[in-house]
């Protein structure tokens, strides 16, 4: 796992390598506990015990359980943005954009299905204002990435309209994923397929 970058959820950012490694152990322990029993059942004492640190050391970096969950959410978001940026970097025409975005939808859905920690975090987004704020920032950032690629392949289209639609498409995509994992698999697959058709139709219409 990569070295933790500073984020807003941390009480204080680790500066030395040993401190960074300690925080990584804390997050790995929390992820394992969430995978096993969900975030509601996770306890700070259990995180400290599994990470092999004192409870005081844990509280030095994370004031509460919510801070751990928000840090994990920000990490997943950063990984997702990197994936989106990489997939759209070489898009040069509308066919390429539609193909790349179609593949991203499939990839993102697969990650949601395979990663229990991610499912747990985002299933509770609507009940946690801090997570909703993180979700909104992530949607805007992902929308910007889509809009940049979209404007490259549709230079005569209205830039402001593309930015607005890209933000909406990304926001609806994240909402669709959360809805899809909350219902049975067959219905979830159908919802994601329907979203893909709608999103790609909107993108392709400007070409």
C-alpha positions as CSV (number, residue, x, y, z in Angstrom):
1,X,0.0,0.0,0.0
2,X,1.3,3.4,-0.9
3,X,2.5,5.9,1.7
4,X,-0.3,7.9,3.2
5,X,-0.7,11.4,1.9
6,X,-1.9,14.2,4.1
7,X,-5.7,14.6,4.1
8,X,-8.3,16.5,6.0
9,X,-9.5,13.6,8.1
10,X,-6.3,13.1,9.9
11,X,-5.8,14.8,13.3
12,X,-2.2,15.3,12.4
13,X,-0.2,14.1,9.4
14,X,2.7,11.7,9.9
15,X,6.0,13.2,8.9
16,X,8.5,10.5,9.6
17,X,8.6,7.2,7.7
18,X,8.0,5.2,10.9
19,X,5.0,7.3,11.7
20,X,3.7,6.8,8.2
21,X,4.1,3.1,8.5
22,X,2.2,3.1,11.8
23,X,-0.7,5.0,10.3
24,X,-0.7,2.5,7.4
25,X,-1.0,-0.4,9.8
26,X,-3.9,1.4,11.5
27,X,-5.8,1.8,8.2
28,X,-5.1,-1.8,7.2
29,X,-6.4,-3.0,10.5
30,X,-9.5,-0.8,10.1
31,X,-10.1,-2.1,6.6
32,X,-9.8,-5.7,7.8
33,X,-12.3,-5.1,10.6
34,X,-14.8,-3.4,8.2
35,X,-14.5,-6.3,5.8
36,X,-15.3,-8.7,8.6
37,X,-18.1,-7.0,10.4
38,X,-18.9,-3.6,8.9
39,X,-17.9,-0.1,10.0
40,X,-20.8,0.1,12.6
41,X,-19.3,-2.8,14.5
42,X,-15.7,-1.5,14.3
43,X,-14.2,-0.2,17.6
44,X,-11.2,2.0,18.1
45,X,-9.8,-0.4,20.6
46,X,-10.0,-3.2,18.1
47,X,-8.2,-1.1,15.5
48,X,-5.4,-0.3,17.9
49,X,-5.0,-3.9,19.0
50,X,-4.9,-5.3,15.5
51,X,-2.5,-2.7,14.3
52,X,-0.2,-3.4,17.2
53,X,-0.3,0.2,18.6
54,X,-1.5,1.8,21.8
55,X,-5.0,3.4,21.8
56,X,-3.3,6.7,22.6
57,X,-1.2,6.4,19.4
58,X,-4.3,5.7,17.4
59,X,-6.0,8.8,18.8
60,X,-3.0,10.9,17.9
61,X,-3.9,10.6,14.3
62,X,-7.6,9.7,14.3
63,X,-9.9,11.5,16.8
64,X,-12.7,9.0,16.2
65,X,-13.9,6.2,14.0
66,X,-15.4,8.6,11.5
67,X,-12.0,10.1,10.8
68,X,-10.7,6.6,9.9
69,X,-13.6,6.0,7.6
70,X,-13.2,9.4,5.9
71,X,-9.5,8.8,5.4
72,X,-10.3,5.4,3.7
73,X,-13.0,7.1,1.6
74,X,-10.5,9.8,0.4
75,X,-8.0,7.1,-0.4
76,X,-10.5,5.2,-2.6
77,X,-11.5,8.4,-4.3
78,X,-7.9,9.3,-5.1
79,X,-7.4,5.8,-6.6
80,X,-10.6,6.2,-8.6
81,X,-9.5,9.6,-10.0
82,X,-6.2,8.2,-11.0
83,X,-7.9,5.4,-12.8
84,X,-10.3,7.8,-14.6
85,X,-7.4,10.2,-15.6
86,X,-5.4,7.3,-17.0
87,X,-8.3,5.9,-19.0
88,X,-9.2,9.3,-20.5
89,X,-5.7,10.6,-21.1
90,X,-5.3,9.4,-24.6
91,X,-8.9,10.0,-25.8
92,X,-8.8,11.9,-29.1
93,X,-12.2,11.3,-30.7
94,X,-15.8,10.6,-29.7
95,X,-15.6,6.9,-30.4
96,X,-12.6,6.7,-28.1
97,X,-14.3,8.7,-25.4
98,X,-17.4,6.5,-25.5
99,X,-15.4,3.4,-25.4
100,X,-13.2,4.6,-22.6
101,X,-16.1,5.8,-20.4
102,X,-18.0,2.5,-21.1
103,X,-15.0,0.6,-19.8
104,X,-14.7,2.8,-16.7
105,X,-18.3,2.1,-15.8
106,X,-17.6,-1.6,-15.9
107,X,-14.4,-1.2,-14.0
108,X,-15.9,0.9,-11.3
109,X,-18.9,-1.4,-10.8
110,X,-16.5,-4.3,-10.5
111,X,-14.5,-2.6,-7.8
112,X,-17.7,-1.8,-5.8
113,X,-18.7,-5.5,-6.1
114,X,-15.3,-6.8,-5.1
115,X,-14.3,-4.4,-2.3
116,X,-16.4,-4.8,0.9
117,X,-14.8,-1.8,2.6
118,X,-15.8,0.5,-0.3
119,X,-19.3,-0.8,-0.3
120,X,-19.6,-0.3,3.4
121,X,-18.3,3.3,3.3
122,X,-20.5,4.5,0.5
123,X,-23.6,2.7,1.7
124,X,-23.4,5.1,4.7
125,X,-22.7,8.3,2.7
126,X,-26.1,9.8,3.0
127,X,-26.1,9.5,6.8
128,X,-22.8,11.3,7.3
129,X,-22.4,14.9,6.2
130,X,-18.6,14.7,6.1
131,X,-18.8,11.8,3.8
132,X,-21.4,13.6,1.6
133,X,-19.0,16.5,1.3
134,X,-16.2,14.2,0.3
135,X,-18.5,12.5,-2.2
136,X,-19.4,15.9,-3.7
137,X,-15.8,17.0,-4.0
138,X,-15.0,13.7,-5.7
139,X,-17.9,14.0,-8.1
140,X,-16.7,17.5,-9.1
141,X,-13.1,16.4,-9.6
142,X,-14.2,13.3,-11.7
143,X,-16.6,15.5,-13.7
144,X,-13.7,17.8,-14.5
145,X,-11.6,14.9,-15.8
146,X,-14.5,13.8,-18.0
147,X,-15.2,17.3,-19.2
148,X,-11.6,17.8,-20.2
149,X,-11.6,14.7,-22.4
150,X,-15.1,15.6,-23.7
151,X,-14.1,19.1,-24.8
152,X,-11.1,17.6,-26.7
153,X,-13.4,15.5,-28.9
154,X,-16.2,18.1,-29.2
155,X,-14.4,21.4,-29.4
156,X,-17.3,23.3,-30.9
157,X,-19.8,22.3,-28.2
158,X,-20.6,24.7,-25.4
159,X,-17.9,24.3,-22.7
160,X,-20.1,25.3,-19.8
161,X,-22.8,22.8,-20.8
162,X,-20.2,20.0,-21.1
163,X,-18.8,20.8,-17.6
164,X,-22.3,20.8,-16.1
165,X,-23.3,17.5,-17.9
166,X,-20.0,15.8,-17.0
167,X,-20.5,16.7,-13.3
168,X,-24.1,15.3,-13.5
169,X,-23.0,12.1,-15.2
170,X,-20.3,11.4,-12.6
171,X,-22.7,12.2,-9.7
172,X,-25.4,10.0,-11.1
173,X,-22.8,7.3,-11.8
174,X,-21.8,7.2,-8.1
175,X,-25.4,7.2,-7.0
176,X,-26.1,4.3,-9.4
177,X,-23.3,2.2,-8.0
178,X,-24.5,2.7,-4.5
179,X,-28.1,1.8,-5.5
180,X,-26.9,-1.2,-7.5
181,X,-25.0,-2.8,-4.5
182,X,-28.1,-2.3,-2.3
183,X,-30.3,-4.5,-4.3
184,X,-30.0,-8.1,-5.6
185,X,-27.2,-8.7,-8.1
186,X,-29.5,-9.1,-11.2
187,X,-31.3,-5.9,-10.6
188,X,-28.0,-4.1,-9.8
189,X,-26.5,-5.3,-13.1
190,X,-29.6,-4.0,-14.9
191,X,-29.4,-0.6,-13.2
192,X,-25.8,-0.1,-14.1
193,X,-26.5,-1.2,-17.7
194,X,-29.3,1.3,-18.0
195,X,-27.1,4.1,-16.5
196,X,-24.4,3.2,-19.1
197,X,-26.9,3.5,-22.0
198,X,-28.1,6.9,-20.7
199,X,-24.6,8.3,-20.0
200,X,-23.1,7.2,-23.3
201,X,-26.1,8.5,-25.3
202,X,-25.7,11.9,-23.7
203,X,-22.0,12.0,-24.3
204,X,-22.3,10.7,-27.9
205,X,-25.0,13.3,-28.7
206,X,-22.5,16.1,-28.7
207,X,-20.2,14.5,-31.2
